[in-house]
Amino acid sequence: MYISQNEELKNHTTFQIGGPADEYYEPETFEELIEIIHECNTQEKKHMFLGGGSNLVFSDKGYRGAIICTRKLNKIKLIESNLVIAEAGATMKELVDFCTENGLSGFEEFAGLPGTVGGALYMNARCFDKSISENLFETHWLEKSEEDGEYKNREMLFEEDEKNWEYKKSPFQGTERIIKSGTFKVNPVENDDFRDAIRSKCAGFIKGREERGHFKYPSAGSVFKNNHEFGKPSGKIIDEAGLRGYRIGGAQVAEFHGNFIVNTDNASADDVRRLVVYVQDTVKHQFGFDLEPEIIFIEE
């Protein structure tokens, strides 16, 4: 298990923003994970979990507590011909690559998506009009027992829990559940032509992201959720408000997409926060819409 003090969190987020964490852990087993949690609880130490850091903005002052990173909990395996189980720390790239290499269709739209399986489940990640819950068969998590305080394994079939999965919402948000893994439905293909088609489709989605500039600067992807009541995507509304390219400090509304904020020049967390608020206020003033952020700001 990797353990560090004063670990720079900017090195663990796609925004490349964030100061040092007092303590940083990368457990290699779920037993080690539970031990760290028990230690934090016993010492009443503030702690939080980190996956790929693709949707987070940490304070420039860092985090006064323990960061528990799940990246080494990353096993992926085929458990039936049409079911794949992936641990929370596996990256979405690793999951997409696994499916591609094994001739399994269903995750092509997520090619090029940063972050981990755990983060994608937590946020019910959505790419090219497809939510990850559409592939979901079963979820697995740890939950603290009210009876003895021990962490117990829990699981639930998606069909029994479907009502709790909505647009960019999951039953894990606002809870203390610790995501272990997800089991996903896939479609096995029968010959090399179909396998090549999967690879080609994945490459197409990655190329589309590249052409739109998604990887040009550090960012957290889409900043605001779409609200279908607005009649158009949040990025389009932000464009119409004349905000594309608007900058505060090192943070800028991307010139290639209104719903991206990018770190162009050593942006601070405060730069990003102030820019988010400015965009919200401007859109509210011009159109009467309240933009809801999907990125999460983590205080010191």
Residue pairs with C-beta under 8 A, 6 or more apart in sequence:
1 25
1 26
1 27
1 28
1 32
1 72
2 24
2 25
2 26
2 72
3 23
3 24
3 25
3 26
4 23
4 24
5 22
5 23
5 24
6 20
6 21
6 22
6 62
7 20
7 21
7 23
7 24
7 67
8 18
8 19
8 20
9 18
9 19
9 20
9 21
9 53
9 58
9 62
9 63
9 67
10 16
10 17
10 18
10 19
10 58
12 18
12 50
12 53
12 67
12 69
13 53
13 54
13 56
13 57
13 58
13 220
14 52
14 53
14 54
14 114
14 115
14 218
14 219
14 220
14 221
15 53
15 56
15 57
15 218
15 219
15 220
15 263
15 267
15 272
16 218
16 263
17 57
17 58
17 60
17 218
17 263
17 267
17 268
17 269
17 272
18 56
18 57
18 58
18 59
18 60
18 62
18 63
18 269
18 298
19 58
19 59
19 60
19 61
19 62
19 63
19 300
20 62
20 63
21 62
21 63
21 65
21 66
21 67
22 62
22 63
22 64
22 65
22 66
23 45
23 65
23 66
23 67
24 66
24 67
24 69
25 36
25 66
25 67
25 68
25 69
26 69
26 71
26 72
27 33
27 35
27 36
27 68
27 70
27 72
27 73
28 72
28 73
29 73
30 73
30 142
30 180
33 68
33 70
33 73
33 142
33 178
34 142
34 151
36 47
36 66
36 68
37 47
37 68
37 151
37 178
39 45
40 46
40 47
40 65
40 66
45 65
45 66
46 63
46 64
46 65
46 66
47 65
47 66
47 67
47 68
48 63
48 65
48 66
48 67
48 68
48 298
49 67
49 68
49 69
49 70
49 118
49 178
50 56
50 67
50 68
50 69
50 70
51 69
51 70
51 71
51 88
51 89
51 115
51 116
51 117
51 118
51 119
52 71
52 91
52 92
52 114
52 115
52 116
52 119
53 115
54 114
54 115
54 116
54 119
54 220
54 221
55 115
55 119
55 123
55 220
55 221
55 294
55 295
55 296
56 220
56 295
56 296
56 297
56 298
57 220
57 269
57 272
57 273
57 295
57 296
57 297
57 298
58 269
58 298
59 269
59 297
59 298
59 299
59 300
60 268
60 269
60 270
61 300
62 300
63 298
63 300
64 300
69 89
70 87
70 88
70 89
70 116
70 118
71 89
71 91
71 116
72 89
73 87
73 88
73 89
73 90
73 180
74 87
74 89
74 90
74 91
74 94
74 116
75 86
75 87
75 90
76 84
76 85
76 86
76 87
76 90
76 94
76 95
76 98
77 84
77 85
78 84
78 102
78 104
79 85
79 183
81 188
82 185
82 186
82 187
82 188
83 137
83 183
83 184
83 185
83 186
84 95
84 98
84 99
84 104
84 183
84 184
84 186
85 181
85 182
85 183
85 184
86 94
86 95
86 98
86 117
86 181
86 182
86 184
87 117
87 118
87 180
87 181
88 116
88 117
88 118
88 121
88 179
88 180
88 181
88 182
89 116
89 117
89 118
90 116
90 117
91 114
91 115
91 116
91 117
92 110
92 113
92 114
92 115
92 116
92 117
92 120
92 125
93 111
93 112
93 113
93 114
95 107
95 110
95 117
95 184
96 107
96 108
96 110
96 111
96 113
96 202
98 104
99 105
99 106
99 107
99 186
99 198
100 195
100 198
100 199
100 202
102 188
103 188
103 189
103 194
103 195
103 198
104 186
104 187
104 188
104 189
104 198
105 186
105 187
105 188
105 189
105 194
105 198
106 135
106 184
106 185
106 186
106 187
107 135
107 184
107 186
108 198
108 201
108 202
108 205
109 127
109 128
109 129
109 130
109 205
110 120
110 125
110 127
110 130
110 132
110 205
111 201
111 202
111 203
111 205
111 206
112 205
112 206
112 209
112 210
112 214
113 120
113 125
113 127
113 221
114 221
115 125
117 181
117 182
118 179
119 125
120 132
121 132
121 136
121 139
121 170
121 172
121 179
121 182
122 170
122 172
122 173
122 179
123 168
123 170
123 173
123 294
124 131
124 132
124 133
124 165
124 166
124 167
124 168
124 169
124 170
125 131
125 132
125 168
126 132
126 167
126 168
127 205
128 205
131 165
131 167
131 168
132 182
132 184
133 158
133 162
133 165
133 170
135 184
135 185
135 186
136 158
136 165
136 182
136 183
136 184
136 185
137 157
137 158
137 182
137 183
137 184
137 185
138 155
138 156
138 157
138 158
138 182
138 183
139 155
139 156
139 158
139 161
139 171
139 179
139 181
139 182
139 183
140 153
140 154
140 155
140 179
140 180
140 181
140 182
140 183
141 153
141 154
141 155
141 172
141 177
141 178
141 179
141 180
142 151
142 152
142 153
142 154
142 177
142 178
142 180
143 151
143 152
143 154
143 176
143 177
143 178
144 150
144 151
144 152
144 176
145 151
145 152
151 178
153 180
154 177
158 165
161 171
164 170
164 171
165 171
167 225
167 226
168 225
168 294
171 177
172 179
189 195
189 197
189 198
209 215
212 256
212 257
213 254
213 255
213 256
213 257
214 221
214 257
214 260
216 256
216 262
217 254
217 262
217 263
217 264
218 262
218 263
219 254
219 260
219 261
219 262
219 263
220 261
220 295
221 260
222 234
222 235
222 259
222 260
222 294
223 259
223 260
223 261
223 276
223 279
223 293
223 294
223 295
224 234
224 238
224 259
224 279
224 291
224 292
224 293
224 294
225 234
225 291
225 292
225 293
225 294
226 233
226 234
227 234
227 289
227 291
227 292
230 237
230 287
230 289
233 259
234 258
234 259
234 291
235 257
235 258
235 259
235 260
236 258
237 258
237 283
237 287
237 289
237 291
238 244
238 253
238 258
238 259
238 279
238 283
238 291
239 258
240 286
240 287
241 279
241 282
241 283
241 286
241 287
243 253
243 258
243 279
243 282
243 283
244 253
244 254
244 255
244 257
244 258
245 252
245 253
245 254
245 255
246 252
246 253
246 275
246 278
246 279
247 253
247 264
247 275
248 271
248 274
248 275
248 278
249 265
249 267
249 268
249 270
249 271
249 274
249 275
250 263
250 264
250 265
250 266
250 267
250 268
250 271
251 261
251 262
251 263
251 264
251 267
251 268
251 271
251 272
251 274
251 275
252 261
252 262
252 264
252 275
253 260
253 261
253 275
253 279
254 260
254 261
254 262
261 272
261 275
261 276
263 272
269 297
272 295
272 297
273 297
276 293
276 295
279 291
280 290
280 291
280 293
283 289
283 291
284 290
284 291
